[in-house]
Amino acid sequence: MNSPHHPADGEVAAAPLSSVERVAGARTLRVVALGGGTGLSTLLRGLRRHVLAPGSDPGPAQITDLAAVVTVTDDGGSSGRLRSGFNMLPPGDLRNCMVALSEEEDLLVKLFSHRFRGGGDLKGHNLGNLFVAALTEVTGDFALAIQLASKILATRGSIYPATTANTTLVARMDDGSEVRGETKITASKRRIVELTLDPPDPVPLPETLHAIGQADLITVGPGSLYTSLVTNLLVEGVASALAGARGLRVYICNLMTQANESLGLTASEHIERIYDHTRAPIFDYAIVNTAPFSAETLARYAAEGASPIVPDIERIEALGVRCIAGNFASEESVVRHAAGRVADAVLELGRTTSNLS
């Protein structure tokens, strides 16, 4: 094995004893994934193929319980229109996670993902979002509507909104100004310094805290640093539940910097910004991409002011977080995490630290 500061691609460094003790003896894994946006749904696609099918025999590092905890602060697009028009939480990120975890026929998945292109009031709306809106009106309960929609899609896991409270993101920017609402925050040209929720400390679903407490493996990311990750950690009790969790806690670092959220930030600085909000260390491991990108990709992102996140491994490990370095990127029209490779690395951590062989 290489030096712990530079693990080989796909190789898992030895876990600290405390992490081993937290998950020792487990033959299968209970996994919780926190996040939002395309990052979380991409990860879930990779994890889904490891979920134990009903009636099958368990094997090493297979998932018996998978739960996704999803941000609900979006106020733009179809989700934003439904949020303001129907006084409901935004369903978009949750719907993406349902589709990612679905084992149903391709047609049903395509229907849930379909966005209306015609004119009129339906233009721009997503069928899955409208379906969740209908279920919310019928049941009077947004969380129950998500459960029912997940059942229809036969998802391989549970999906929970981070909170059912109607909260607004509030960002303090580097010039001292305050910007309210996710859409305005992401459109701002200023850098985010601190994020809060209004009203503060919204209550999570009891299922969320229970899932975190029972999990063998917990992931945070990938996703927009503030508007997909930090926002979940501001929900009352979530950060403290992660700080005290018995399961292995893994941060999946983004691949590229993002305007006003992370421009110029290294991988370790992403973790530090998260810790600024959680007020406590919540990660045992970080999965960090060290593979180079093509010149075409670098040029395309440079035109937007973005660049690959610097994997400053020694600074990450100085924070008490062990690194798994490797090639975790997929280069297409947009750079995404390679869902299969990331899921394999995460579950290899669970298998190794649980002595599952």
Secondary structure by P-SEA (a helix, b strand, c coil): ccccccccccccccccaaaaaacccccccbbbbbbbcaaaaaaaaaacccccccccccccccccbbbbbbbccccccaaaaaaaacccccaaaaaaaaaaaccccaaaaaaaacccccccccccccaaaaaaaaaaaacccaaaaaaaaaaaacccbbbbcccccbbbbbbbcccccccccaaaaaaccccccccccccccccccaaaaaaaaaccbbbcccccccccccccccccaaaaaaaacccbbbbbccccccccccccccaaaaaaaaaaacccccccbbbbbcccccaaaaaaaaaacccccccaaaaaaaacbbbbcccccccccccccaaaaaaaaaaaaaaaaaccc
